[in-house]
Amino acid sequence: MKGLVLYPDGHYALDDVPEPALGQGRYAPHDVLIEVAYCGICGSDVHGWHVSEGTRLAGPAKAVVGGHEMSGTVRAVGPAVTRVKPGDRVVGEIVTNFCGECVNCKAGKVNICVNVPPKEGRIHYTEGGAFARWVTWPDFALHVLPDSVSLEAAVLMEPTAGSVHCLFERLEVRAGESVAILGPGARGQLLLQLARAAGARPTLISGVQRDARVRLPMAESLGADRVVNIDEEDLIAAARELTGGQGFDVVVENAGVASAVEQAIEIARPGGRVMISGGGIRGGVTIPLHTWPVIVKELTLYGEISHNWSSWNTAVQMAARGQVRLEPLLTRVYPLSEWEQGFSDAAVGDDVMRVALRPD
């Protein structure tokens, strides 16, 4: 079969790869053979591709099929599998390798396993992902889709689970709190919807001129109380106006640029909570941090990575109830053979939210 392969030096190529088979991988006899319907193109995929040779991020230890925002249908199961059956439509968690014995794993925080580095914990960096027609996945990491969620829309389930982990499990956003989200990409739109579903008000989402065509209007349509194009408006003034001069209870930096981290700290109210999450997909952002506002406002700074079983369980339930809309966020689908166009759209297109690939 054809698979979009990520190589150790960070480059991609559409190559012939062996079809996966049950009983041959690390997850046997709990392995599940899935026919892939769609796989979304994540920012981490793009940042491994849309760079020059000298600055490309390192890839996995061995060449593997990439792609992790998978949706598909179970076609066969290993002998120990009881959680899913052939015909089930599923999505899959990506943190599948962890020690199970450290203090974090025992607390259910397998995403920050003490003994397994982040990349080595992810199935698409170790065993292979879903930029192909067939993939195997461990049954413990699969979630059956409700009838109301299409396989197309389900490619947004992975970033939804990450947003649940960010907003609910880490920041513990509550009804009545004000929330600002800096960065209006697909994940920013998911964070916005989750905040509103939790009863957070008012909500603000910001972007730049590149976002003015599609992303900022999308945020308005999804119910943001205030949308700010920072190339045309003063974000600080807008934040003060919307919060009566107090600043936001919760700020999520989702843009991955140094200026957004500084703005997040500035628009948080005294005693506020600030999540620094943008830029993680490309190794983080290095900035000189002025600690004075952190000190005098007694801010609490958070980080977050990936998600856990509980994040996925909540995400699937909220999508089933219509509390978060995934369909508007999938802009285009390309066949796997046109992966370069898909990656280009995802990297530089100003009219896209999420792009997905499907097997030819």
PLY file of the C-alpha trace (Angstrom):
ply
format ascii 1.0
element vertex 360
property float x
property float y
property float z
element edge 359
property int vertex1
property int vertex2
end_header
0.00 0.00 0.00
0.99 3.63 -0.29
1.85 5.50 2.89
3.07 9.00 3.63
6.31 8.22 5.44
8.07 10.49 7.91
11.82 9.90 7.95
14.33 10.46 10.79
15.68 13.60 9.10
12.17 15.09 9.16
11.20 14.85 5.49
8.09 13.14 4.08
7.69 10.92 1.04
4.79 8.92 -0.39
6.25 5.41 -0.54
5.22 1.79 -0.80
4.93 0.36 2.71
3.85 -3.05 4.02
0.24 -3.45 5.04
-0.01 -3.86 8.82
-1.24 -7.20 10.14
-2.64 -8.32 13.47
-0.30 -10.14 15.80
2.88 -8.53 14.51
3.23 -5.34 16.55
3.89 -4.32 20.12
0.19 -4.18 21.01
-0.71 -7.78 20.14
-2.96 -9.51 21.18
-4.81 -6.25 21.94
-4.30 -4.90 18.42
-7.05 -3.69 16.10
-6.89 -3.44 12.31
-8.53 -0.22 11.08
-9.41 0.90 7.58
-8.59 4.59 7.60
-11.28 6.93 6.32
-9.55 10.27 6.95
-6.53 11.65 8.73
-6.21 15.33 9.59
-3.05 17.33 8.94
-1.87 18.64 12.30
0.38 21.63 12.83
3.06 19.20 14.03
2.95 17.50 10.61
3.30 20.81 8.82
6.16 22.04 10.98
8.05 18.88 10.14
7.65 19.65 6.44
7.24 23.34 5.65
10.77 24.38 6.58
14.16 24.59 4.92
16.60 21.69 5.10
18.74 23.44 7.68
15.91 24.09 10.13
13.71 21.00 9.69
12.68 19.36 12.94
14.11 15.92 13.62
11.81 13.05 12.81
11.26 9.71 14.52
14.02 7.24 15.33
12.95 5.08 12.38
10.95 5.79 9.24
7.23 5.39 9.95
3.94 6.31 8.31
2.90 9.66 9.77
-0.48 11.06 10.73
-2.40 10.83 13.99
-5.75 12.64 13.61
-7.31 9.38 12.48
-10.88 8.26 11.89
-11.75 4.89 10.45
-13.63 1.61 10.67
-12.56 -1.52 12.54
-12.10 -4.44 10.14
-10.48 -7.09 12.38
-9.45 -7.49 16.01
-6.81 -9.38 17.94
-7.77 -12.36 20.13
-7.74 -10.37 23.40
-9.83 -7.44 22.12
-13.24 -6.94 23.74
-13.78 -3.16 23.62
-14.43 -2.81 19.88
-15.65 -5.06 17.08
-15.51 -5.12 13.27
-17.75 -2.44 11.82
-17.26 0.04 14.66
-16.34 3.56 13.57
-13.48 4.75 15.77
-10.95 7.42 16.62
-7.71 6.76 18.45
-5.71 8.27 21.26
-2.11 8.95 20.29
-0.35 8.48 23.66
-0.11 4.70 23.61
3.37 4.00 25.02
3.99 4.62 28.72
5.58 2.78 31.61
2.43 2.31 33.71
4.48 2.35 36.91
5.60 5.93 37.55
3.72 8.34 39.80
2.08 10.07 36.81
0.97 6.89 35.05
-0.55 5.56 38.26
-2.52 8.82 38.51
-3.80 8.44 34.94
-1.48 11.10 33.54
0.11 8.89 30.90
0.69 11.92 28.68
3.48 13.01 31.04
4.93 9.59 31.88
8.15 10.14 33.82
10.00 7.36 32.05
8.94 7.78 28.40
9.86 11.00 26.51
6.94 12.69 24.71
7.69 11.60 21.14
8.46 8.03 22.17
5.05 7.86 23.81
3.14 8.55 20.60
2.01 5.80 18.28
2.66 7.72 15.08
6.30 8.29 16.02
6.98 4.71 17.04
4.65 2.20 15.35
3.23 4.25 12.49
0.21 6.46 11.90
-2.78 6.89 9.62
-1.54 8.53 6.42
-2.30 5.22 4.68
-5.30 2.95 4.03
-4.60 0.53 6.88
-3.28 0.97 10.40
-3.21 -1.03 13.61
-4.05 0.56 16.96
-4.26 -0.79 20.52
-7.82 -1.40 21.67
-7.32 0.47 24.97
-6.73 3.67 23.00
-9.81 3.51 20.76
-13.13 5.32 21.18
-16.27 4.36 19.28
-17.89 7.28 17.50
-21.52 8.16 18.18
-23.83 7.97 15.17
-24.16 11.76 15.13
-20.45 12.32 14.37
-19.30 11.65 10.81
-15.96 10.08 9.98
-15.01 13.32 8.24
-15.75 15.51 11.25
-14.06 13.01 13.54
-10.61 14.01 12.33
-11.12 17.00 14.67
-11.62 14.72 17.69
-7.92 14.58 18.59
-7.51 18.38 18.85
-10.87 18.47 20.68
-9.51 16.04 23.27
-6.41 18.20 23.62
-8.59 21.27 24.10
-10.63 19.48 26.76
-7.41 18.60 28.57
-6.23 22.21 28.32
-9.40 24.01 29.36
-11.15 21.62 31.71
-8.51 19.31 33.16
-5.65 21.77 33.51
-7.23 25.22 33.78
-10.50 24.01 35.34
-12.53 26.73 33.65
-15.83 27.42 35.38
-19.12 29.03 34.43
-19.01 32.80 34.72
-15.27 33.14 34.18
-13.92 35.34 31.41
-11.72 33.57 28.85
-9.38 34.94 26.18
-7.89 32.74 23.46
-4.93 34.08 21.49
-4.84 32.28 18.15
-7.96 31.46 16.04
-6.88 28.28 14.27
-8.89 25.08 14.49
-7.78 24.49 18.07
-8.61 28.06 19.02
-12.13 27.55 17.65
-12.48 24.34 19.65
-11.27 26.07 22.83
-13.81 28.82 22.23
-16.67 26.36 21.87
-15.64 24.44 24.98
-15.37 27.63 27.01
-18.85 28.67 25.97
-20.21 25.18 26.66
-18.83 25.50 30.20
-20.69 28.79 30.65
-17.61 31.01 30.48
-18.44 34.64 29.65
-17.28 36.89 28.19
-15.03 35.24 25.61
-12.48 36.87 23.34
-10.43 35.40 20.51
-7.62 37.19 18.69
-5.70 36.75 15.46
-3.73 38.62 12.83
-4.53 39.94 9.36
-4.00 36.49 7.84
-6.94 35.30 9.95
-9.33 38.04 8.87
-10.65 36.16 5.84
-11.95 32.97 7.49
-10.79 32.34 11.04
-11.97 35.48 12.79
-15.40 35.41 11.11
-15.63 31.74 12.10
-15.02 32.70 15.74
-17.82 35.25 15.51
-20.19 32.65 14.08
-19.31 30.27 16.92
-20.28 32.86 19.51
-17.18 34.76 20.57
-18.20 37.92 22.46
-15.28 39.82 20.99
-13.00 39.13 18.01
-9.78 41.14 17.69
-7.48 41.49 14.70
-4.34 42.64 16.50
-2.92 44.11 13.28
-5.78 46.60 13.31
-6.88 46.85 16.95
-5.25 47.22 20.35
-5.70 43.87 22.10
-4.93 45.31 25.52
-7.57 48.02 25.17
-10.13 45.50 23.89
-9.42 43.22 26.85
-9.89 46.02 29.34
-13.11 47.14 27.71
-14.60 43.64 27.64
-13.71 42.83 31.26
-14.51 46.19 32.82
-10.81 46.94 33.26
-10.10 43.84 35.36
-8.45 41.56 32.82
-9.35 37.96 32.02
-9.76 35.19 34.56
-8.24 32.72 32.08
-5.99 33.33 29.07
-4.90 30.61 26.65
-1.87 31.45 24.53
-2.51 29.38 21.42
-0.49 31.28 18.80
3.03 29.99 19.39
4.82 33.33 19.09
6.69 35.30 21.75
4.46 38.35 21.52
1.39 36.24 22.30
2.98 34.95 25.51
3.67 38.52 26.60
0.13 39.61 25.69
-1.37 36.68 27.59
0.40 37.72 30.76
-0.59 41.35 30.25
-4.32 40.80 29.73
-4.73 38.32 32.61
-6.32 39.83 35.72
-4.54 39.78 39.10
-4.90 36.22 40.35
-5.59 34.98 36.81
-4.53 31.75 35.13
-2.44 31.68 31.95
-1.93 28.64 29.74
1.13 28.62 27.50
0.37 26.02 24.84
1.22 27.47 21.42
4.49 26.49 19.79
4.80 23.12 21.45
4.40 21.38 18.11
7.69 22.87 16.95
9.69 22.57 20.13
8.42 25.60 22.03
9.19 29.32 21.91
12.13 30.94 23.66
11.43 34.40 25.07
12.90 36.75 27.66
10.24 36.58 30.39
9.62 39.76 32.36
8.64 38.30 35.72
7.28 41.50 37.29
3.65 41.11 36.13
3.72 37.43 37.06
4.89 38.34 40.54
2.73 41.34 41.34
-0.43 39.86 39.82
0.20 36.47 41.44
-0.48 34.75 38.13
-0.55 30.98 37.79
1.21 29.74 34.65
0.30 26.39 33.10
1.64 24.11 30.41
-0.16 21.23 28.72
0.57 18.44 26.29
-1.66 15.96 24.49
-4.47 14.34 26.47
-5.58 11.33 28.49
-8.45 8.83 28.33
-10.69 11.20 30.27
-10.00 13.99 27.75
-11.14 11.79 24.88
-14.17 10.48 26.72
-15.37 14.02 27.41
-14.60 15.16 23.85
-16.61 12.35 22.28
-19.57 12.94 24.59
-19.61 16.68 23.95
-19.44 16.17 20.19
-22.28 13.66 20.41
-24.42 16.21 22.27
-23.60 18.99 19.82
-21.83 21.05 22.48
-18.85 21.35 20.16
-19.25 21.53 16.39
-16.55 19.83 14.37
-17.98 19.95 10.84
-17.36 23.67 10.17
-13.68 23.26 11.00
-12.83 20.75 8.25
-12.19 22.92 5.22
-10.79 20.52 2.62
-10.08 16.85 1.99
-7.43 15.67 -0.47
-6.56 12.17 -1.64
-3.31 10.87 -0.20
-1.65 11.20 -3.59
-2.18 14.99 -3.36
-0.64 15.24 0.10
1.72 18.06 -0.88
-1.19 20.31 -1.81
-2.89 19.42 1.44
0.22 20.20 3.45
0.67 23.48 1.58
-2.91 24.54 2.32
-2.48 23.62 5.98
0.79 25.51 6.23
0.08 28.77 4.44
-3.58 28.88 3.41
-5.46 31.83 4.88
-8.83 30.30 4.00
-8.53 26.98 5.84
-9.21 25.69 9.32
-8.29 22.01 9.01
-7.23 19.93 6.02
-7.47 16.14 5.90
-6.15 13.36 3.69
-8.02 10.23 2.64
-6.63 7.07 1.07
-6.89 7.09 -2.74
0 1
1 2
2 3
3 4
4 5
5 6
6 7
7 8
8 9
9 10
10 11
11 12
12 13
13 14
14 15
15 16
16 17
17 18
18 19
19 20
20 21
21 22
22 23
23 24
24 25
25 26
26 27
27 28
28 29
29 30
30 31
31 32
32 33
33 34
34 35
35 36
36 37
37 38
38 39
39 40
40 41
41 42
42 43
43 44
44 45
45 46
46 47
47 48
48 49
49 50
50 51
51 52
52 53
53 54
54 55
55 56
56 57
57 58
58 59
59 60
60 61
61 62
62 63
63 64
64 65
65 66
66 67
67 68
68 69
69 70
70 71
71 72
72 73
73 74
74 75
75 76
76 77
77 78
78 79
79 80
80 81
81 82
82 83
83 84
84 85
85 86
86 87
87 88
88 89
89 90
90 91
91 92
92 93
93 94
94 95
95 96
96 97
97 98
98 99
99 100
100 101
101 102
102 103
103 104
104 105
105 106
106 107
107 108
108 109
109 110
110 111
111 112
112 113
113 114
114 115
115 116
116 117
117 118
118 119
119 120
120 121
121 122
122 123
123 124
124 125
125 126
126 127
127 128
128 129
129 130
130 131
131 132
132 133
133 134
134 135
135 136
136 137
137 138
138 139
139 140
140 141
141 142
142 143
143 144
144 145
145 146
146 147
147 148
148 149
149 150
150 151
151 152
152 153
153 154
154 155
155 156
156 157
157 158
158 159
159 160
160 161
161 162
162 163
163 164
164 165
165 166
166 167
167 168
168 169
169 170
170 171
171 172
172 173
173 174
174 175
175 176
176 177
177 178
178 179
179 180
180 181
181 182
182 183
183 184
184 185
185 186
186 187
187 188
188 189
189 190
190 191
191 192
192 193
193 194
194 195
195 196
196 197
197 198
198 199
199 200
200 201
201 202
202 203
203 204
204 205
205 206
206 207
207 208
208 209
209 210
210 211
211 212
212 213
213 214
214 215
215 216
216 217
217 218
218 219
219 220
220 221
221 222
222 223
223 224
224 225
225 226
226 227
227 228
228 229
229 230
230 231
231 232
232 233
233 234
234 235
235 236
236 237
237 238
238 239
239 240
240 241
241 242
242 243
243 244
244 245
245 246
246 247
247 248
248 249
249 250
250 251
251 252
252 253
253 254
254 255
255 256
256 257
257 258
258 259
259 260
260 261
261 262
262 263
263 264
264 265
265 266
266 267
267 268
268 269
269 270
270 271
271 272
272 273
273 274
274 275
275 276
276 277
277 278
278 279
279 280
280 281
281 282
282 283
283 284
284 285
285 286
286 287
287 288
288 289
289 290
290 291
291 292
292 293
293 294
294 295
295 296
296 297
297 298
298 299
299 300
300 301
301 302
302 303
303 304
304 305
305 306
306 307
307 308
308 309
309 310
310 311
311 312
312 313
313 314
314 315
315 316
316 317
317 318
318 319
319 320
320 321
321 322
322 323
323 324
324 325
325 326
326 327
327 328
328 329
329 330
330 331
331 332
332 333
333 334
334 335
335 336
336 337
337 338
338 339
339 340
340 341
341 342
342 343
343 344
344 345
345 346
346 347
347 348
348 349
349 350
350 351
351 352
352 353
353 354
354 355
355 356
356 357
357 358
358 359
